[in-house]
């Protein structure tokens, strides 16, 4: 797998203001990734349960820390599932986020 593309991983942390309200703060980390398409069987099995997988990103396993949002080529994606192939590679299956850039 070649890592020819840039993927922005978005992690979310919370801080508290002076009266105790939690305020979300997003941190963006740019990593290199490979891109794979969704297989036919996986796509139709997911569609039967109401999911719409669009793309699979392959990143180094030590760079992915469970982020639930990513940005690829200006499009926001929601992480549906991650699968650690081994220490070196993790597959991140994503669907497009509606109304988010």
C-alpha positions, 0 to 999 in steps of 0.5 A: 500500500502506498501512502500518496494522499493526505488525510486530516484526522479530527479528534475532539476534547472537552474543556470547561469554562469558568461556570463548568460548561463543557466546551468541545475543542477539535484538534486536526492532525494531517497524516498520509494514507492510502485509499481503497474502494468499498467492496460490492458485498460490503456496500450492499450488506451495509446498505441493508442495515441503513449504513452508506460506506463510501471509502476506506482509508489505510493509515499507519496504526500508530497514527490513528487514535480512535478519531471519529471524523476525518477530512479528505480532499475537502470532504468531511467523513464520519468513521463507521469502523476501524480495523487494525490489520497489524501494527503498521496498518489500520483500515478506516471505513467512512461515510460522508457527513451531510452538511459538513465541509 
